[in-house]
Amino acid sequence: MLSTVIPVYNEAESIDKLYQELSDVAKQHEYQLEIVFVDDGSTDASWQTISKLAESDPRVRGIRFRRNFGKAAALSAGFAEARGELVITLDADLQDDPSEIPRFLEKMEQDVDVVSGWKQVRHDPIHKVWPSRVFNSLVSLLTGVKLHDHNCGFKCYRREIFEEVRLYGELHRFIPVLAAARGYKVGEIVVNHRAREFGQSKYGFRRFVKGFLDLLTVYFLTGFNQRPQHLLGTIGIGSFFVGFVGLVYMAGYWVVKVVNDIADDVMPPLHQRPLVLYSVGALLLGAQLMSIGFLAELMTAYYGRGTVTYSIKERTDGTPSNSLNASEDSSGMTTNA
């Protein structure tokens, strides 16, 4: 079975057309298809549209959040619900072309575990395209996973990946990086990127700020998860060295001043020299803050595995939300996805 997981946030106008395109692809290629829509707190008629589709087609399943929890939470819920051996993720805004799905599956047959789409020709404003290209280059440089478009939501995964890769915060764009860190093979194909027909983009400048901060988190978790002292120790030694050199210099300064009895108006006393504060403050405050931040990320990744990062209000099959949460905990999908 092939599962498609589609996060939805105020996309009522495009859901029916996306469903029809997916159905046409499944019929043409004789796929056993499952369509999982995750309504991430939409305020329009998205859930009503999903419910109608689920009533008319048993292949469609819907999950509705109580509020907007973010794309990572929506994907986590969808991955926990999906039953196929292969899972396709795509956006609900019709910019991802379902006719590309056969090409994803062909690539998966080449002993690849993750296939990421590359929107080589993008139909987005220039103020989104260029920052995205810079971000993608930075991700590839720091993580070693060479993809042209880490931000592309059109991807295909083997289901077992989500038994080892856990999503939280906004790490959804880094699933290939996290999977590669576990030894999974990552591939890429060029995909058709269509112009938006309905609505408007849900992402602004804050997306790139958050993405950069998440990149630092992923870089630490994938490179130093089991050996944090290699990073923290390096930073600590560097900070200590800078502070030590500064304090040695100021000690020499003080000796010269005292031995030669130099007046304060010529050589100010130590408490009036900012370098003393900079040396001590940079050493203590900077090292402590960085250490606390990285250790907090490490603890979140390790101890937060059993935490459900979303709350489901209802499902199309009528199952109460508390039984879904219980099944997620017992299945391990939420814990590890």
BELHUMO-V176826 format. One line per field, one symbol per residue. ss: DSSP state (H for helix, E for strand, L for the rest). psi: psi as a letter, one per 20 degrees, with the letter a starting at -180 (. if undefined). burial: I if it has 24 or more other C-alpha atoms within 12 Angstrom, else O. A space follows every 10 residues. Layout:
ss->???
psi->???
burial->???
This chain:
ss->LEEEEEEELL LHHHHHHHHH HHHHHHHHHL LLEEEEEEEL LLLLLHHHHH HHHHHHLLLE EEEEELLLLL HHHHHHHHHH HLLLLEEEEL LLLLLELHHH HHHHHHHHLL LLLEEEEELL LLLLLHHHHH HHHHHHHHHH HHHLLLLLLL LLLLEEEEHH HHHLLLLLLL HHHHHHHHHH HLLLLEEEEE LLELLLLLLL LLLLHHHHHH HHHHHHHHHH HHHHLLLHHH HHHHHHHHHH HHHHHHHHHH HHHHHHHHHL LLLLLLLLLH HHLHHHHHHH HHHHHHHHHH HHHHHHHHHH HHHHHHLLLL LEEEELLLLL HHHHHHHHHH HLHHHHL
psi->qpqppoqpol khhigghggg ggggggghjl qnqpoopool kqjbkghggg ggghhioiip qqppqhaoir hggghggghh hqiqhqpppq rjjjhpohii ghhghghhik lqhpppqomh oqmqqhihgg hhgggghggh ghhionqhmh ipiorpqphi hjihppprcl jhijghghgh hijqpprqqp qpoqqphqbr qjpbhhghgh hghhghghgg hhhjgimhhh ghgggggggg gghggghggh ghgggggghi lpqhigoqrh ijohhggggg ghgggggggg ggghhghghg hgijhjppjr ppgrrhjjpq hhhghghghh highhi.
burial->OIIIIIIIII IIIIIIIIIO OIIOOIOOOO OOIIIIIIII IIOOOIIIII IOIIOOOOII IIIIIOIIII IIIIIIIIII IIIIIIIIII IIIIIIIIII IIIIIOIIOO OIIIIIIIIO OIOOOOOOOO IIIOIIOIII OOIOIOIIII IIIIIIIIII IIIIIIIIII IIIIIIIIII IOOIIIIIII IIIOOOOOOO OOOOOOIIOO IIOIIIIIII IIIIIOOIOO IIOOIIOOII OIIIOIIOOI OOOIOOOOOO OOOOOOOOOO OOOOIIOOII OIIIOOIOOI IOOIIOIIOO IOOOIIIIII IIIIIIOOOO OOOIIOOIOO OIIIIII
